[in-house]
Amino acid sequence: MTTQSSEARDEAVQEAVASPEAEAGSQRAGARARANSVPTALPVVHHEAVQGDAPPSAQEAARRAAEAIARLRAALTLPAGTSLLHAQPPSLVQTHSRHKEASEHWEAALARVPRRLWGYGHTVLKALLHVIEWVTESPARFVIAAAFLVACWFWL
């Protein structure tokens, strides 16, 4: 009897393993394990299923809103010690080298050349904005530059 019962158990186990539901369940478990293994910057929040069509209570809505605001703040917070207001802009040489490096990622000239041209245009525009900023830094420099431009305009 022991042999028959162990054989019956083995067959039942094999049928259960071979059934499509068991395969789908193992695939779902594998997918769930892979999804849980991916690190995220935000905490994982598990939401409770809402029973029926009843709206959540005011306390529940306030709790959910507070959680959403906390997640949004965590996502938008800059790393410590960084500030866009106090950061130094890259120099013209750094800007040009970044654009050159970015264009070299493309092997095809059809993509590389327009990317390099975009970099040249951006570097020229940045240089022009640097000159405008330099000229408008002091009132005396601005007046001298304006007088020079007026003299060039009427002279030529």
C-alpha positions, 0 to 999 in steps of 0.5 A: 500500500505504501508504494501505491500511495507514494506513486499516487502522490508522485503522479498528483505532484507531476500533474500539479506541476504540469498544469497550466495554472501552476506554470502561470503561478510560477511565472507570476511568482518569478515576475513578482520576485524580479519586480521586487528585486529592482531598487527604487528611490521611492518607498514601495507603498501597498494600497488596500483594495477598496471594498465596493463602491464606497468612497474612502473616509476623510481620514483615509483620503487625508492619509493618502494625500499626505503619502502622495505629497511625501513621495512627490517631495522625495522625488523632487528633492535635490541631493544635499549640497547641490543648488541650481542657483549656486552652481557654476555653469560649464565653460565654453570648452567644457560645453563643446567637449560635451557636445563633441563626445555626445556626437561621437556616440553615433556611428552613422554620419547622418546622425553624427553630423547634425548632432555636432552641428547642434553642438556648434550652434549651442556653443556659439549661442552660449558664447553670445550670451556670455558676452551679453552678460559681461557687457551688462554687468556694469552700467559703464561697460554697457554705455561704452558698448552701446556707444561703440555699436552706434558708432559702428552702425553709423560709420559703416 
